[in-house]
Amino acid sequence: MKTHAFDAIIFDHDGTLVDTESPDFEACKMLFAEYGLSLSLEHWAEKIVGRMDGYDNLFNEIAQTGNNGATPADMWQRLKELWSITLENVELMPGANSLLNQLQGASYPLGVATAADKAWVTRWLTHFNLLPYFQAIATGDDITHNKPAPDVYLFAAAQLNVKPQRCLVFEDSVAGAQSAKAAGMTVIAVPSHVTKTLDFSQADGVIDGLEYVTLEWIEKLGNTKQ
């Protein structure tokens, strides 16, 4: 029986499987505009993508611009209201369904490791009917230290009952790539249009999208890591 190049494959969620990042950025940009401020895509990608503490940092930036009277709680509430508008545009990332079908057909154990909370990731995986693909869902709710710490990827590997060193990861954020590398995993960066300007030099490889990944490509990658 032929063995796989990796014992499991783990995906980040936001920006890797599901494009929640584009509407998230639009909501944050709208929030900044309401306070007379501009927010660049590059700055948002660096501060937010893959980091749940990033929103607090953005709120602090708004607060530091002057006496606007808004508290972090006020800004959180307003951002959630803006999300209710922009999240109508959430879409699957190109190639996600096709690749998951291929991997499931090849009997690869699959997992998700996300900085987001369980309710958030369950919402979108259910919406796009992706939940049946995965044997493990690791979220920010499951660990003490979120990305870029390795905890969430180590938790996913434990759920899948595989060694971290035998896992292949697909990530679109720098914090996520740092997290998976710290866990000892092989990391392929899949920069989205949101994160394409960031430095992914520490990843084991960079690809333009999940639609370019094939079973043969994964096997070849695994052979180079042995």
PyMOL commands that set and color helices and strands:
alter all, ss='L'
color gray80, all
select helices_A, chain A and resi 21-34+41-47+54-63+72-89+96-105+118-127+131-133+140-142+151-160+164-166+174-182+210-212+215-225
alter helices_A, ss='H'
color red, helices_A
select strands_A, chain A and resi 8-11+18-19+91-92+110-113+136-138+167-171+186-189+205-206
alter strands_A, ss='S'
color yellow, strands_A
deselect
rebuild
show_as cartoon
